[in-house]
C-alpha cells in the first residue's frame, strides 16, 4: 500500500514505515502530522487517481528530527570579465516516518 502526496510543491511516495525528508515543517519532534493532499492511492488491488486529489485518504506521519541537508555550491562566472561569485546553501528539512495510510 502506498500513496503519492504533495508537500510544499514536491511529490513524495509514502509507504507505511518509510522515512521521508520533507521541506521544513513547523512541528515538534515526536508529534504526529497529516501529510497531504493525496494525489494517488494504491493498495494492490485498488488504484485511485485524484482529479486533482483523492478524497477520504489520509497519510499520518511522526516527526523524527529537523536538520539541514548537505551544502551545495552555487558558482557564477562571466568569462573574460573577472567576475566570479561563490555561495553555499543548506536547505532545511524535516525527517518524518509514515505511520499510517488510511482510506475512508
Backbone as CSV, one residue per row, in Angstrom:
resi,resn,N_x,N_y,N_z,CA_x,CA_y,CA_z,C_x,C_y,C_z
1,UNK,0.845,-1.170,0.000,0.000,0.000,0.000,0.893,1.236,0.000
2,UNK,0.589,2.170,-0.881,1.344,3.410,-0.923,0.451,4.547,-1.400
3,UNK,0.948,5.758,-1.214,0.232,6.946,-1.659,1.256,7.961,-2.154
4,UNK,0.870,8.720,-3.140,1.678,9.835,-3.612,1.080,11.093,-3.002
5,UNK,1.906,11.819,-2.247,1.429,13.027,-1.573,2.181,14.232,-2.107
6,UNK,1.601,15.395,-1.886,2.248,16.646,-2.255,2.520,17.428,-0.982
7,UNK,3.733,17.964,-0.879,4.108,18.744,0.291,5.042,19.857,-0.161
8,UNK,4.621,21.094,-0.012,5.423,22.274,-0.345,5.900,22.258,-1.795
9,UNK,5.044,21.786,-2.708,5.388,21.790,-4.114,6.161,20.570,-4.589
10,UNK,6.515,19.652,-3.693,7.226,18.431,-4.040,6.287,17.246,-3.885
11,UNK,6.525,16.183,-4.644,5.728,14.975,-4.538,6.574,13.863,-3.934
12,UNK,5.976,13.102,-3.017,6.661,12.023,-2.315,5.832,10.757,-2.387
13,UNK,6.521,9.612,-2.452,5.845,8.313,-2.371,5.890,7.883,-0.910
14,UNK,4.737,7.759,-0.288,4.638,7.433,1.128,4.162,5.997,1.282
15,UNK,4.964,5.178,1.947,4.583,3.819,2.302,4.625,3.727,3.823
16,UNK,3.874,2.817,4.377,3.845,2.658,5.824,5.234,2.251,6.327
17,UNK,5.754,3.015,7.288,7.070,2.748,7.855,8.217,3.448,7.144
18,UNK,7.942,4.129,6.039,9.010,4.770,5.259,9.468,6.069,5.920
19,UNK,10.750,6.373,5.772,11.316,7.639,6.229,11.350,8.604,5.060
20,UNK,10.834,9.809,5.270,10.823,10.838,4.238,11.505,12.090,4.760
21,UNK,12.233,12.766,3.902,12.803,14.074,4.218,12.002,15.106,3.440
22,UNK,11.122,15.800,4.144,10.255,16.800,3.522,10.764,18.186,3.880
23,UNK,10.383,19.222,3.127,10.789,20.578,3.499,10.353,20.916,4.925
24,UNK,11.061,21.831,5.535,10.883,22.149,6.955,9.422,22.404,7.314
25,UNK,8.970,21.707,8.357,7.605,21.851,8.859,7.657,22.451,10.258
26,UNK,6.623,23.188,10.603,6.529,23.793,11.931,5.823,22.807,12.857
27,UNK,6.565,21.791,13.314,6.012,20.758,14.191,7.101,20.309,15.154
28,UNK,6.690,19.927,16.344,7.627,19.465,17.368,8.073,18.039,17.065
29,UNK,9.288,17.714,17.489,9.801,16.352,17.337,8.966,15.430,18.213
30,UNK,8.509,14.326,17.644,7.670,13.376,18.363,6.186,13.571,18.127
31,UNK,5.798,14.678,17.502,4.376,14.915,17.254,3.931,14.214,15.980
32,UNK,2.625,14.110,15.816,2.035,13.468,14.644,1.477,14.544,13.722
33,UNK,1.752,14.405,12.424,1.265,15.374,11.443,0.544,14.618,10.328
34,UNK,-0.375,15.310,9.670,-1.049,14.771,8.495,-0.365,15.339,7.265
35,UNK,0.052,14.443,6.376,0.684,14.863,5.140,-0.359,14.854,4.032
36,UNK,-0.245,15.755,3.129,-1.215,15.757,2.044,-1.143,17.048,1.282
37,UNK,-1.925,17.203,0.277,-3.005,16.352,-0.195,-2.507,15.087,-0.897
38,UNK,-3.377,14.078,-0.950,-3.039,12.798,-1.561,-3.433,12.856,-3.043
39,UNK,-2.456,12.598,-3.908,-2.684,12.657,-5.351,-3.009,11.290,-5.945
40,UNK,-2.504,10.206,-5.314,-2.734,8.851,-5.816,-2.709,7.899,-4.635
41,UNK,-3.557,6.871,-4.686,-3.610,5.864,-3.623,-3.689,4.484,-4.271
42,UNK,-2.844,3.565,-3.804,-2.850,2.199,-4.331,-2.643,1.228,-3.182
43,UNK,-3.444,0.135,-3.171,-3.290,-0.865,-2.115,-3.136,-2.281,-2.672
44,UNK,-2.718,-2.425,-3.915,-2.525,-3.737,-4.509,-3.626,-4.129,-5.460
45,UNK,-4.878,-3.945,-5.042,-5.991,-4.280,-5.927,-6.817,-3.056,-6.302
46,UNK,-6.663,-1.984,-5.557,-7.414,-0.760,-5.824,-6.431,0.361,-6.140
47,UNK,-6.671,1.075,-7.218,-5.841,2.220,-7.598,-6.763,3.410,-7.799
48,UNK,-6.550,4.452,-6.987,-7.363,5.658,-7.104,-6.461,6.827,-7.463
49,UNK,-6.773,7.485,-8.567,-6.025,8.651,-9.014,-6.901,9.864,-8.807
50,UNK,-6.363,10.895,-8.181,-7.136,12.084,-7.880,-7.272,13.012,-9.062
51,UNK,-8.344,13.792,-9.036,-8.583,14.798,-10.066,-8.944,16.107,-9.391
52,UNK,-8.105,16.839,-8.761,-6.659,16.655,-8.607,-6.262,15.858,-7.363
53,UNK,-7.161,15.679,-6.380,-6.783,14.944,-5.174,-7.763,13.805,-4.929
54,UNK,-7.325,12.852,-4.106,-8.161,11.716,-3.730,-8.840,12.060,-2.411
55,UNK,-10.153,12.047,-2.388,-10.903,12.378,-1.184,-10.959,11.173,-0.254
56,UNK,-10.869,11.422,1.057,-11.041,10.371,2.042,-9.787,9.595,2.394
57,UNK,-8.651,9.920,1.821,-7.399,9.224,2.134,-6.513,10.169,2.939
58,UNK,-6.024,9.678,4.081,-5.132,10.480,4.912,-3.824,9.733,5.136
59,UNK,-2.751,10.487,5.209,-1.427,9.943,5.480,-0.925,10.605,6.750
60,UNK,-0.689,9.782,7.787,-0.198,10.298,9.060,1.265,9.923,9.221
61,UNK,2.024,10.845,9.810,3.453,10.613,9.999,3.895,11.184,11.334
62,UNK,4.979,10.613,11.856,5.564,11.076,13.113,6.846,11.842,12.789
63,UNK,6.993,13.006,13.412,8.187,13.823,13.185,9.349,13.208,13.959
64,UNK,10.424,12.870,13.240,11.593,12.245,13.849,12.646,13.279,14.221
65,UNK,12.964,14.192,13.290,14.023,15.174,13.543,13.925,16.316,12.549
66,UNK,14.604,17.408,12.867,14.793,18.528,11.960,16.283,18.616,11.663
67,UNK,16.630,19.105,10.492,18.045,19.208,10.168,18.293,20.044,8.937
68,UNK,19.560,20.020,8.505,19.969,20.729,7.300,20.621,19.734,6.354
69,UNK,20.342,19.883,5.066,20.901,18.995,4.058,22.368,19.341,3.816
70,UNK,23.031,18.537,3.005,24.419,18.804,2.664,24.510,20.107,1.873
71,UNK,25.644,20.754,1.982,25.837,22.033,1.319,25.988,21.855,-0.192
72,UNK,25.308,22.718,-0.917,25.515,22.778,-2.361,26.231,24.088,-2.671
73,UNK,27.053,24.076,-3.690,27.820,25.248,-4.075,27.184,25.878,-5.308
74,UNK,26.907,27.180,-5.234,26.374,27.936,-6.356,27.511,28.814,-6.863
75,UNK,27.945,28.601,-8.108,29.081,29.322,-8.664,28.647,30.062,-9.920
76,UNK,28.877,31.375,-9.909,28.568,32.201,-11.074,29.869,32.633,-11.722
77,UNK,29.874,32.695,-13.045,31.075,33.083,-13.769,30.676,33.800,-15.044
78,UNK,31.319,34.929,-15.286,31.196,35.575,-16.589,32.592,35.616,-17.187
79,UNK,32.762,34.929,-18.262,34.090,34.779,-18.815,34.645,36.117,-19.311
80,UNK,35.942,36.242,-19.172,36.711,37.408,-19.610,36.298,38.702,-18.921
81,UNK,35.545,38.641,-17.827,35.105,39.854,-17.133,35.637,39.922,-15.709
82,UNK,36.459,38.945,-15.310,36.957,38.858,-13.936,35.803,38.857,-12.930
83,UNK,34.736,38.136,-13.263,33.560,38.058,-12.409,33.367,36.617,-11.970
84,UNK,33.545,36.382,-10.676,33.339,35.059,-10.092,32.676,35.233,-8.737
85,UNK,31.596,34.490,-8.489,30.904,34.542,-7.205,30.634,33.116,-6.755
86,UNK,30.946,32.817,-5.531,30.702,31.508,-4.959,29.830,31.664,-3.723
87,UNK,28.759,30.898,-3.666,27.883,30.888,-2.495,27.543,29.451,-2.164
88,UNK,27.287,29.195,-0.906,26.842,27.889,-0.460,25.424,27.975,0.070
89,UNK,24.709,26.856,0.028,23.340,26.827,0.528,23.060,25.479,1.174
90,UNK,22.421,25.508,2.335,21.979,24.288,3.010,20.483,24.402,3.257
91,UNK,19.722,23.480,2.670,18.270,23.503,2.775,17.826,22.842,4.082
92,UNK,16.898,23.479,4.787,16.325,22.893,5.995,15.319,21.803,5.616
93,UNK,15.253,20.751,6.435,14.297,19.675,6.168,13.774,19.120,7.482
94,UNK,12.688,18.360,7.379,12.107,17.639,8.497,12.063,16.165,8.114
95,UNK,12.598,15.313,8.965,12.569,13.863,8.726,11.330,13.317,9.415
96,UNK,10.486,12.615,8.647,9.261,12.035,9.197,9.193,10.551,8.867
97,UNK,8.510,9.795,9.710,8.259,8.373,9.467,6.762,8.201,9.270
98,UNK,6.382,7.639,8.134,4.962,7.419,7.826,4.456,6.291,8.722
99,UNK,3.426,6.576,9.492,2.891,5.595,10.431,1.626,4.923,9.919
100,UNK,0.824,5.663,9.147,-0.474,5.108,8.759,-0.968,5.749,7.462
101,UNK,-1.501,4.911,6.592,-2.212,5.378,5.402,-3.613,4.796,5.496
102,UNK,-4.590,5.662,5.674,-5.953,5.167,5.845,-6.849,5.684,4.734
103,UNK,-7.612,4.779,4.149,-8.569,5.135,3.097,-9.973,4.995,3.651
104,UNK,-10.685,6.090,3.629,-12.041,6.055,4.186,-13.107,5.865,3.162
